Amino acid sequence: MTTVYISFDAEINLNTTEQLLGVTFNQIAHGATHIYYLFSTPGGFVAQGMTLYNTIRGLPVDVTMHNVGNVDSIGNAIFLAGRHRYACQHSTFMFHGVAFNMAANTNLGQKDLEEKLDSLLADQKRIGGIIADQTTLNSKQINGLFRQAQTKNAAFALEKGIVHEIRDVAIPAGAPVVQLVFKR
């Protein structure tokens, strides 16, 4: 098995999503049979997070996700795409409900607000569905995490099936490592 380690520590947006998928596809095209993500993110955009979750789940290779810092917000759904999931002892997982940004001086009528709320609730339902499918958390617990905007530790993640094991990263000497770097 050819394992390639990909280090990702960034917000989830269109640019970071395209680069992460591009590097992943490139590594698979060059013979990788196991992608091992060293993953940390403050979260970001739901649309790109769902793209990453669905694409990573469909990769024709073995996939490991390892939380090496913080996995927040939509990052939790992406993290759950891994067939094997690990967390470092001092890593965390932060959950909260979906929100949206509005430009200053935005004027919203009832129809606009209803549309925004419908979209927000649909996104939250999709994310909650992924968490329910991939962990032992039930919908009541997930909704509680979303309402409380809670940060949980690796022990909680292990107890609830978010991770399969708490362990340090151990990259073998000479293993290929790809570090994604994004302009800030």
C-alpha positions as CSV (number, residue, x, y, z in Angstrom):
1,M,0.0,0.0,0.0
2,T,1.3,3.4,-1.0
3,T,0.3,5.9,1.7
4,V,0.5,9.6,1.0
5,Y,0.1,12.1,3.9
6,I,-1.6,15.4,3.1
7,S,-1.5,18.2,5.6
8,F,-4.5,20.5,5.6
9,D,-4.8,23.4,8.1
10,A,-7.1,26.0,6.6
11,E,-10.6,27.4,6.3
12,I,-13.0,25.5,4.1
13,N,-13.7,27.7,1.0
14,L,-13.7,27.4,-2.8
15,N,-9.9,27.9,-3.1
16,T,-8.9,25.5,-0.3
17,T,-11.5,22.9,-1.5
18,E,-10.2,22.9,-5.1
19,Q,-6.6,22.7,-4.0
20,L,-7.2,19.8,-1.5
21,L,-9.2,17.8,-4.1
22,G,-6.6,18.6,-6.8
23,V,-3.7,17.4,-4.7
24,T,-5.7,14.3,-3.6
25,F,-6.6,13.4,-7.2
26,N,-3.0,13.9,-8.3
27,Q,-1.7,11.6,-5.6
28,I,-4.2,8.9,-6.6
29,A,-3.2,9.3,-10.2
30,H,0.4,8.7,-9.3
31,G,-0.3,5.5,-7.5
32,A,-1.4,6.4,-3.9
33,T,-3.7,3.7,-2.5
34,H,-4.1,5.3,0.9
35,I,-4.6,9.0,1.6
36,Y,-3.9,10.0,5.2
37,Y,-5.1,13.5,5.9
38,L,-3.5,15.5,8.7
39,F,-6.6,17.6,9.2
40,S,-7.3,20.8,11.1
41,T,-9.8,23.5,10.2
42,P,-11.8,26.4,11.7
43,G,-14.7,25.5,9.4
44,G,-16.0,27.6,6.6
45,F,-18.6,27.2,3.9
46,V,-21.2,24.4,4.0
47,A,-21.4,24.0,0.2
48,Q,-17.6,23.3,-0.1
49,G,-17.7,21.1,3.0
50,M,-20.4,19.0,1.5
51,T,-18.4,18.7,-1.7
52,L,-15.4,17.5,0.2
53,Y,-17.4,15.0,2.3
54,N,-19.1,13.4,-0.7
55,T,-16.0,13.4,-2.9
56,I,-13.7,12.0,-0.2
57,R,-16.3,9.3,0.6
58,G,-16.2,8.3,-3.0
59,L,-12.5,8.0,-3.5
60,P,-11.3,4.7,-4.8
61,V,-8.6,4.5,-2.1
62,D,-8.4,3.9,1.6
63,V,-8.9,7.2,3.5
64,T,-7.7,8.2,7.0
65,M,-8.6,11.4,8.8
66,H,-6.4,12.5,11.7
67,N,-7.4,15.5,13.8
68,V,-4.1,17.2,14.5
69,G,-5.5,20.4,16.1
70,N,-9.1,21.7,15.8
71,V,-11.9,20.4,13.7
72,D,-14.7,22.9,13.8
73,S,-18.0,23.5,12.3
74,I,-18.4,22.1,8.7
75,G,-15.0,20.5,9.3
76,N,-16.7,17.8,11.4
77,A,-18.7,16.6,8.4
78,I,-15.5,16.5,6.3
79,F,-13.6,14.7,9.0
80,L,-16.4,12.0,9.1
81,A,-15.7,11.1,5.5
82,G,-12.6,9.1,6.6
83,R,-12.9,5.3,6.8
84,H,-10.3,5.5,9.6
85,R,-10.5,8.4,12.0
86,Y,-8.0,9.4,14.7
87,A,-7.4,12.4,17.0
88,C,-4.4,13.6,18.8
89,Q,-4.8,13.7,22.6
90,H,-5.2,17.4,22.8
91,S,-7.2,18.0,19.6
92,T,-10.8,19.3,19.8
93,F,-14.1,19.2,17.8
94,M,-16.4,22.2,17.8
95,F,-20.0,22.0,16.8
96,H,-22.5,24.8,16.2
97,G,-25.6,25.5,14.1
98,V,-25.4,26.9,10.6
99,A,-25.3,30.6,10.2
100,F,-25.1,33.0,7.2
101,N,-23.4,36.3,6.6
102,M,-25.2,39.4,5.4
103,A,-23.7,42.5,3.8
104,A,-24.1,45.8,5.7
105,N,-27.3,47.7,5.1
106,T,-29.0,44.5,3.7
107,N,-32.8,44.9,3.4
108,L,-34.6,41.6,3.9
109,G,-38.4,41.0,3.5
110,Q,-40.4,38.1,4.9
111,K,-39.8,36.1,1.7
112,D,-36.1,36.7,1.9
113,L,-35.9,35.7,5.6
114,E,-38.0,32.6,5.0
115,E,-35.7,31.6,2.1
116,K,-32.6,32.1,4.2
117,L,-34.1,30.2,7.1
118,D,-35.2,27.3,4.9
119,S,-31.7,27.1,3.4
120,L,-30.0,27.3,6.9
121,L,-32.2,24.5,8.3
122,A,-31.6,22.3,5.2
123,D,-27.9,22.7,5.6
124,Q,-28.1,22.0,9.3
125,K,-30.2,18.9,8.6
126,R,-27.6,17.6,6.1
127,I,-24.7,18.1,8.5
128,G,-26.7,16.5,11.3
129,G,-27.5,13.6,9.1
130,I,-23.9,13.0,8.4
131,I,-23.0,13.1,12.1
132,A,-25.9,10.7,12.9
133,D,-24.9,8.3,10.2
134,Q,-21.2,8.2,11.1
135,T,-21.2,8.4,14.9
136,T,-23.3,7.1,17.8
137,L,-24.8,10.6,18.4
138,N,-28.6,10.7,18.0
139,S,-30.5,13.7,16.6
140,K,-31.4,15.1,20.0
141,Q,-27.7,15.1,21.0
142,I,-26.7,16.6,17.7
143,N,-29.3,19.4,18.0
144,G,-28.0,20.1,21.5
145,L,-24.5,20.4,20.2
146,F,-25.6,22.8,17.5
147,R,-27.6,25.0,19.9
148,Q,-24.9,25.2,22.5
149,A,-22.0,25.7,20.2
150,Q,-20.0,23.2,22.1
151,T,-16.3,22.3,21.8
152,K,-15.5,18.7,22.7
153,N,-12.3,16.9,23.4
154,A,-10.8,13.8,22.0
155,A,-12.2,11.6,24.8
156,F,-15.7,12.7,23.9
157,A,-15.0,12.1,20.2
158,L,-13.8,8.5,21.0
159,E,-16.9,7.8,23.2
160,K,-19.3,9.0,20.5
161,G,-17.6,7.3,17.6
162,I,-16.3,10.4,15.9
163,V,-12.9,8.9,16.1
164,H,-11.8,5.3,16.3
165,E,-8.7,5.9,18.4
166,I,-6.8,8.7,20.2
167,R,-3.2,8.6,19.1
168,D,-0.3,10.7,18.0
169,V,0.6,11.2,14.4
170,A,3.4,8.8,13.4
171,I,4.7,9.5,9.9
172,P,7.2,6.8,8.8
173,A,10.6,8.1,7.8
174,G,10.7,8.7,4.0
175,A,6.9,8.7,3.6
176,P,5.6,11.2,1.1
177,V,4.0,14.2,2.7
178,V,2.2,17.0,0.9
179,Q,1.8,20.3,2.7
180,L,-0.9,22.6,1.4
181,V,0.0,26.2,1.9
182,F,-2.6,29.0,1.3
183,K,-2.0,32.7,1.1
184,R,-3.6,34.6,3.9
